[in-house]
Amino acid sequence: MKVISGKYKGRVLKGFDLTGTRPTMDRVKESLFGTIQNYIPNSVVLDLFAGSGNLGIEALSEGASYAYLVDSNYKAISVIKENITNIGITDIEVINSDYKQALKDFTLKFDIIFLDPPYNTNYIEESIKLITKYDLLNSEGIIVCESDSLDKICYSEVFKKVKEKKYGDKYIVILQKIC
């Protein structure tokens, strides 16, 4: 697993074999970041189920100004910290927390939020409800959802679907906040 473009292009990321995670594969990540490239410059990013930190680190590499990476798995947090140390990233905060508590604790708004939770959960729907409740997304900000089923990507009329694409056994859906 590598950073695919930007200032950290080619840097190897650890965590491909991290138990309990499913890193977004390079070909999917390349397509995804091609789709959201106009949202990235100077953005503040939240990777809520960060795993190895793959998506947040890629966003920083492509020009995001700051990233918050949240995961409740201590081993994942260790891998993220190792990845950012090896690359030399400083514009990042790593948070070891349950997603519900993390969303409740944030006092800022994000431009991009990545939601790639374990597939056997309803965490996408629950996360979107909390993001809306706590008003954590800037106007016209986006939420990037990854799931094995479109049925798990439930959202309110506060959002519109910008893009939906299937990659093998997974779906990527990009939602945009309606002003």
Secondary structure, DSSP 8 states (H G I E B T S, - for coil): -B--SGGGTT-B-S-TT-TT-----HHHHHHHHHHHGGG-TT-EEEETT-TTSHHHHHHHHTT-SEEEEEES-HHHHHHHHHHHHHHT--SEEEEES-HHHHHHH--S-EEEEEE---TTS-HHHHHHHHHHHTT-EEEEEEEEEEES-GGG----TTEEEEEEEEETTEEEEEEEE--
